[in-house]
Amino acid sequence: MLDALTVATAVAALALAAWCGWAAFRDQPTKDWHFIGMAVVSLLAAVQLVVGIVQLARGEKAEQGTTIFVAYLLGAFACVPAVAFMSLAERTRWGSVTVAAGGVVLAVLEVRLYDIWGG
């Protein structure tokens, strides 16, 4: 895995979580700008998914197993889009809370991916 990409994705996810957490604190739902932020974080997770699969295809191995590594990659990729759809369904401050929680979850998944790969 690319350490810089993992760190960038985790930091972007935490920034999204703080931003949406601030919106929730101000009793606001997610807005268009939040969805642009979610798209950026999702793009980073998609790049990480592609990089991880390419590295596996080149013959590199995850230290703790390929299956769990791919499962975490897919979970990290799906995390932010899932909470984005949930926040669309809940157009109150709780939609912002959901996205903030999803950002924290993605950051934790990134740390775990780093550990699984052998960091």
N, C-alpha and C positions, 0 to 999 in steps of 0.2 A: 504494500500500500504506500501511497505517497503521504508522508507525514504532514507536509504543508497543506495538502488538500483536506486531510482529516481535521487539522486545527482550524482551517478556514471555515469549514462546514460547521464545526462545533461553535466557533465564535459567532458566526452569522446566525445560527439557531438561537444562541443565548441573547443576541441583540434583538432578534425578532420576539423572543419571549419577554424581554424587558419592555419593548415598545408596545406590545399588545397588553402586557400587564399594566402599563401606565394608562392605556386606553380603558381598561377595565376599572382601574382605580378612579378614573374620571367618569365612570358610568356610561361609557360609549361602546357601541358595537364595532365590529371590524369594518373598516372603510376600504375604499379602492386602493389607497396607499399601502394598507396592510397586505392586501392581496398581491401587490407588486413585490413587497418584501417576501411574501411566501413563495412567489414564483422564483425569486433569486435563490432562496434557500433550497427550493426543490431542484433547481438547475444544478446547484453544487452537489446535491445528493445523487442526481442522475449521472453527473460526470464521475462521481466516486463509484457508482455501480458499474459503469462501463470500464473504468480503470481496473476495478477489482476482478471483473470477469476476464478482461484481457490478460491480466497477470496470471490468473488461474489457467487460462488457455495456453499461455507460454510455458507452463510447467512449474511455476512457482507454487509453493504450498503454504497454507495457513498453518501456523504452529499448533493450534488446537482443533484442527479439522476443517475440511472443506465444506461439509454440509452446514455446520453451524455458522461458518463465515458467510456463506451465501444467504442463509436465513436472516442473519443480521443485516446484510447489505440490502436485501429486499425490504426488510422492516424499516430501515433508515430511509429508503427511497419512498416508501408509502406513507410515512408518518405525517409529513406536513400536508400533502394533498388530502389525506383523510380528515385532518382537523380543519382544513379549509372548507371542505364540504359541510362538516358539522357546524362551523361558524356561519355558513350561509343559511342553514336551517334555523339557527338560533340567533336572531337579529337583535339581541340585547347584549348587555355587558358580559353575559355568560359565554357568548361566542368569542369574545376577546380573551376570556379566561381559558377557554378551550385551546385557542391557538398558543397562548403563553405556555400552557402545560405541554402542548405538543413540541414546542421549541426546546423545553427542558428535557423532554424525553429523547428528542433527537440528539442533543448534546451528550446525554448519557450513552446512547447507542454508539456514538462516535468513539467515546472512550473505550467502550467494550470492543468495538471493531479493532481498535488499535491493539488491545490486549490479545484478541484472538489471533491476529496476524502475527504477533510475536514481538510487539514493541516493548 
